[in-house]
Amino acid sequence: MISIKNISKSFEDIQAVKDVSIQIEEGELFGLLGPDGAGKSTLLRMVNSLMIPDEGTIRLWDLDPVKDYKKVRYIIGYMPGKFSLYTDLTIEENLEFFATVFGTTVEENYYLIKDIYQQIEPFKNRRAGKLSGGMKQKLALSCALIHKPKLLVLDEPTTGVDAVSRAEFWEMLQSLKEKGITIIVSTPYMDEAQLCDRVALMQGGEIHACDKPAHIVQQFQYPIRGVKTSNIYKALLDLRTYKSTHNVYPFGEFLHWVSKEQLFNDEEVIIFLKDRGHLNVQVRDIDPDIEDCFIELTQFNEKINA
Amino acid sequence: MHNQSHEINSTEPIIKVDKLVKRFGNFEANKSLCFHVDKGEIFGFLGANGAGKTTAMRILSGLSKPTSGEVWVAGFNVNTHPESIKKNIGYMSQKFSLFEDLTIWENMRFFSAVYSMSKKQFKERGQELLQELGIWEERNRMVHDLSLGWKQKLAFTVAIMHKPAIVFLDEPTSGVDPITRRQFWEMIYEASAEGITVFVTTHYMDEAEYCNRVSIMVDGRIDALDTPENLKKQFNALNMNEVFIKLARPAVNSSQ
């Protein structure tokens, strides 16, 4: 089990992580969701012993990443956001290198990486620097797993990756979870929340919610509708001036309109828009998703400075 | 500038691509692309990593020449008038090219000069744009002090300052939070309402639905092109993410 208690970390005058507390259960697939600059990487680096917290304590089972960093590094597999393997070594050489460093062999734990490694094995003599993004990702994951870690820490493995490769990467994580590995993964893509057992929503160094995705969504307290007209931009501007509007923003094909009143009539919204010249007005029932919750929880946080 | 594109007929497409081929040695990055983009349209240009999007975008913006085929942008042929194209477009890449150690206002002044705007034009347009953004009072801040979201908004503002006929956006919203991402799309809507054509790539499939029309590139070809609504119907999909995966999945797998 992983326990993070009251962790804070500052760099000069910027507080990157502010009093964060999270518990992660053994065998969980845990998602850390937030945009660039939220503090996700800093938090992960404190978990994996690469950075020392200013305040607070972390325990990985019975180990303290500050005091027991050598032991911690044996039980952790870490895939940083930036590709960090040896670009002038081949696929096979990289994998053997990491196995040797951890005092094991590729054969010993091959069963763990087999499904992933087989996809890049035909190119095992190719240098890592010459691989496509998707192949680099698979190699990095193989290298992070070769010493059979108890905990896998993945920092934005799917950023900048196309939708197909993202879907496949999450399938790989699911099968690793089934093999009993605890996984912490950070991502800026809100739609990946549903693939995690539990998620923490992070922005500005703080955790704004931490729960099962379905529970976070259930706590969304306002009625919400999907709205579409033939001029969606004008509808957005018009709805901002509507008396019952709590919030309104683009969301795929429809606008998401959030009502500050619990009881209201869809017909009134339709009339409001028709009175302003909108054609083909549609108002439909929708369920809020994680992104709606993120917007609700973080909307008063905007600052111009970094 | 606007006055240089006066020859464009309003019913004529702003981008016309006919049998565009681009080869690098034996590798065909663009395989006979044919499509057009209408004036004022928000056009989504999607595709898996390595499908050939960047190659095509570089040609459309006059930075590279086709191996064969005809391409017209803002009324100019890329083979014969790439410099005229560059003057009539704006471009924002994911690694936006703002000067970190200049202020907001200095960056804008620099790019206004690149696009040969007069001092008067620059002052008026610059003030108007920063007031709309609500950061006029902040204009003397250094760019490196800005958050990622504000840098993106500023980079977009700089790209449309000279009122180009078309603005090209290459993954403009990577990494920013959901609220900033939406504020950014509002700026896109606004530019489009002013008549600027928007040509945009993204990995966020919900953003594909904000576009008037979307093309999906697979292995150097355009395999689908229509409104998001029609594409969802055609592929019997709930959202654009499903459409994209149905089209691109076989190709991504075969290339590895």
Chai-1 contact restraints between the chains, C-beta under 6 A:
chainA,res_idxA,chainB,res_idxB,connection_type,confidence,min_distance_angstrom,max_distance_angstrom,comment,restraint_id
A,P35,B,V176,contact,1.0,0.0,6.0,A-B,restraint_1
A,P35,B,D177,contact,1.0,0.0,6.0,A-B,restraint_2
A,D36,B,L148,contact,1.0,0.0,6.0,A-B,restraint_3
A,D36,B,G175,contact,1.0,0.0,6.0,A-B,restraint_4
A,G37,B,L148,contact,1.0,0.0,6.0,A-B,restraint_5
A,G133,B,N49,contact,1.0,0.0,6.0,A-B,restraint_6
A,G134,B,Q256,contact,1.0,0.0,6.0,A-B,restraint_7
A,D162,B,A48,contact,1.0,0.0,6.0,A-B,restraint_8
A,D162,B,N49,contact,1.0,0.0,6.0,A-B,restraint_9
A,D162,B,H203,contact,1.0,0.0,6.0,A-B,restraint_10
A,A163,B,M205,contact,1.0,0.0,6.0,A-B,restraint_11
A,A163,B,N241,contact,1.0,0.0,6.0,A-B,restraint_12
A,A163,B,F244,contact,1.0,0.0,6.0,A-B,restraint_13
A,A163,B,I245,contact,1.0,0.0,6.0,A-B,restraint_14
A,V164,B,A48,contact,1.0,0.0,6.0,A-B,restraint_15
A,V164,B,I245,contact,1.0,0.0,6.0,A-B,restraint_16
A,V164,B,A248,contact,1.0,0.0,6.0,A-B,restraint_17
A,V164,B,R249,contact,1.0,0.0,6.0,A-B,restraint_18
A,V164,B,V252,contact,1.0,0.0,6.0,A-B,restraint_19
A,P188,B,G175,contact,1.0,0.0,6.0,A-B,restraint_20
A,Y233,B,Y189,contact,1.0,0.0,6.0,A-B,restraint_21
A,Y249,B,R182,contact,1.0,0.0,6.0,A-B,restraint_22
A,P250,B,R182,contact,1.0,0.0,6.0,A-B,restraint_23
A,P250,B,W185,contact,1.0,0.0,6.0,A-B,restraint_24
A,P250,B,Y210,contact,1.0,0.0,6.0,A-B,restraint_25
A,G252,B,D206,contact,1.0,0.0,6.0,A-B,restraint_26
A,G252,B,E209,contact,1.0,0.0,6.0,A-B,restraint_27
A,E253,B,E209,contact,1.0,0.0,6.0,A-B,restraint_28
A,E291,B,P178,contact,1.0,0.0,6.0,A-B,restraint_29
A,F294,B,P178,contact,1.0,0.0,6.0,A-B,restraint_30
A,I295,B,P178,contact,1.0,0.0,6.0,A-B,restraint_31
A,I295,B,I179,contact,1.0,0.0,6.0,A-B,restraint_32
A,I304,B,E138,contact,1.0,0.0,6.0,A-B,restraint_33
A,I304,B,W150,contact,1.0,0.0,6.0,A-B,restraint_34
A,N305,B,D145,contact,1.0,0.0,6.0,A-B,restraint_35
A,A306,B,S147,contact,1.0,0.0,6.0,A-B,restraint_36
